[in-house]
Amino acid sequence: MKTHKKVAIVTGGSGGIGRCTARALAKAGCRVYEFSRREKGKAEGVEHVTADMTDEASVQAAAAEVERREGRIDILVCNAGFGISGAAEYTSPEDAHAQLELNLYGADRAARAVIPVMRAQGGGRIVCMSSIAGILPIPFQLWYSVSKAAINAYVLALQNELRPFGISVCAVMPGDIASGFTANRKKTLREDAYGGRVARSVARMEHDEETGMSPEAAGAFIAKTALKKSSRPLIALGLPYKAAAAAAKLLPRRLSNRIIGQMYAK
């Protein structure tokens, strides 16, 4: 019986977690395409396709090119994203909208581009990158938390829409990863009445990220999850964050939110 290599797309795959995920999928035997605006050094076994995840036509054209080359698309990993930080009252509407435009709507553009292909072939797997901040929102990282909470809701609803077509959907919720995400964060450090709390919060976030899990370990986990036929819809990455996700379910919201405030808003 003839078998085919699974065809995978990883958005935001030119660096960090996305690049490591793409390489792990290639190592597992997949035909892998990474979508990004610019190729940043070729990864072994990974093909670059230029795509701007904030542009509908660009995403549709990139997905169509993969289908043209391969005849199918088995896996989509929606990884493209970035973070902003700062007090909500000093975050510009433009920055807040840009956060949602890439983190949420970029994932939706990618999903809508591959769903018709997956439906026609009788199945597929969509993995969206969320964050533990999606269930435990972080002060002074409000809009990033909002974007990831929205991803969780998106995944839960989409899973039920696509289940009859054999398409499974999940979100992976990492915590702190030592990747390029930290350096790329857009920061608004205006304090005024906040008395240094914004700077202290961001400094703690960045320290935790820089000393966190390696992007290679995260990429291996995400690839393993993407290769499964199905899974739980929301999956925490790493033992500390599995515990945090469990605590978010078990503790009263008032208590869990106070704990997060003590950690990130003092």
N, C-alpha and C positions, 0 to 999 in steps of 0.2 A: 504493500500500500504506500503510495506516495505521500510524504509529509512535507509541510512547508515551514520555513522559519517564521516565527512571529515577527510582524512588522510593528515597530514601536516609534512613537513620536514623543519627544520630550521638549516642552516649551521652556525657554530660558535655559537652554542646555549648553551655553558656551562657557559657563564658569560655575564655581561653587558646587552646591548640592546638585543642580541640574546636570552639570558636566559629569559628576561622579555617578549619578543615576544612569545617565546615558551609557557610560563606560561599563557599568555593572550589567546592564541589559545586553550590551554587545557581548560581553564575556559569557553571558548565559546562553548565547546563540541566537539572539534576535538580530534582525536587520533594523538598525536604529538611525533615526533622523532627528537632529536637534534643530529647533526653530529659535532663531535669535536675529537681531538686526545686523550684527556683524560677527563673522567667524573669528574667534580668538585662539588660533592655533588648533590644528586638526587633532582630534582624539581618535585613537586607533579603533577601527570598526564603527565609527560614527560619521554619518554624512550630514553636512550643514545645508540647511535650506533657509534662505533669507526670509524673515517674517517680522513684521511689527505687530505685536499682540494688541496694540491699541487701534489698529486699522482693520476694518472688516474685510475689505477686498484683499489685503495682503495675506491675512490668515486663510481665507478661502482659497486663494491661489496656491499657497504653500501646501495645504492639505490635498488639493487636487493634483499637485505635482507628485506627492508621495503615492497617491492612488494610481496615477499614470505609470509610475515606475514599477510599482509592486503589485497592483491589482487588488490590494486589500490593506486594511489598517486594523491591527488587532489590539494595540495598547496606545492609550494617550495618557501621558503624565503632564498635568497642568502645573508647572513649577514657576513660571515667570512671575516675578513680583519684587517689591521693594518695601522699605519701611520709612515712615516719618515719625517724628517725635516732637513733643512740646506741649504746652498747655493748650487746651481746646480753644480757649477764648482768643489766643494769639495765633492760631493756625488759620491760614488763609483759606477761603473756599476753594481757590484754585488748587492748593496742595491737597486738600481733603478729597476733591473730585478726582485728582490724578491718582491718588492712592486706590480708590475704588475702580477707576478706569482700567488699571493694569491688573490688580490683584483679583478683582471679582469679574469684571466684564471681559478681561482678557481670557480668563478661564472659560467663560461662557462662549466666547467666540470660537475658541478651539473645540469645545465640546460640540457646538452646533455644526462645525465643519466636518467632524468625523462621524457623527451619529447616523446620517443617511448611509454611509459606507458600511458601518458596523451592522446596521439593521438589515441591509441587503444581503450581507454575507452570513447572517444568522447569529451574530454574537460579537462581543468585544469587552474591553475593560478600560474604564476611565478612573484615574487616580488624581485627585486634586490636592494640592499642598495647602493645608490649613496651618494651625498653630495652637498650642495649648492656650494662647491668649484668646482664642475663639470661644473658650468656655470659662476662662478666668481672665477677664479683661484687665489690661495693665494701665494704670494711670500714667499720663504723659506719653502714652503710646495708644491713645484713644482710637484714632482712625485706622491704625493698623489692626487693632483688636476688632473693630467693627467690620473691617473687610474679611477677617478670618471667621468671625461669627456668621457672616453672610455666606461664606463658602460652606460652612457646616450645614446651614439650612438649605442651600442650593443642592448639595449632595444628597441630603435625606429625601428631598422632594424628587430629584431627578432619578434616584434609584427606583422609586415606585413607578415613575413614568416609563422607564426603559426595561424593567424586569421582564415583561412579556416577550421582548425581542432577544433575550439572552445576553443583554448588555448589563454588566455589573458596575457599580459606582461606589467609590469610597473616598474618604478624606484621611490623609495622614497628618497628625498633629505633633510636629516636633517641638522641642523646647529650645534650649540654647545650643547653637551649632557654630563652630569656629570656621566661618566662611567669609566670603566677600560681602555678605549682607551687612555686617557692622560698618565697614568703611563706606558703603553706599547709602547708608541711612541719611535722610535729609532732616536736619535738626533745626528747630526754632527754639533757641534757648533764652528767649525773653522771659524775665522773671517778674519784674515789678513787685507785686504784692506777695509773690510766692516764696520769697526769702531763701532762695537757693535750692528749693525742693526739686525744681525741674532738672538742674544740673546734677544733683545727687542721684536722682532717679535714672537719668540717662547713663551716668557713670556706672551705676550698678548693673544696668542692662548690658552695657558693653563689656564690662569685666566678666559677667556670667557667660556671654557669648564667646568671648575670646578664650575662655578656659573650658568651653563646652565640648560636646561630641565632635569628632572629626567629620568633615563632609564625606569622606570615603565610607565611614560606617553608616552614616545617614543614607547615602546613595545606595549602599548594598541592601539596607532594610526596605527602602522604597521600591527598588527593583524587584526584590523578593515578593513584596506585596502586589506589585503590578502583574507579576507572573501567575498569581493565584487566579483561579476561575471566579471566586467570590470570597468575601470576608465580611467582618463586621463593618458597618458603614463609617464609623469614626474610630480611628486607631491612633492611640498615643505612641510616640516614639521615645523609647528609653525608660528604664525602670523608675526614675524619679518622677517622670511626667505621667506614667501610668498610675502612680500613686496619687499624683495631683489630680488627675482626671477622676479617679475613684473618690477622692475627697470632695471634689466639686459636686458629685452626685449625692454623697451621703451627708455632708455638713449643711446646716441651714445657710441659705445664700447670704444672710447678713453676716454670719461668722466668717465664711470663706472670703467674702469681699473685704472684711476688716483685716484679715490676715494678709491679703495682697496689698492693702493700703499700708500696713506696717512695713512690708518689704520694699515697696516702691514709691511711697508718697510721703515719707517722713521728712 
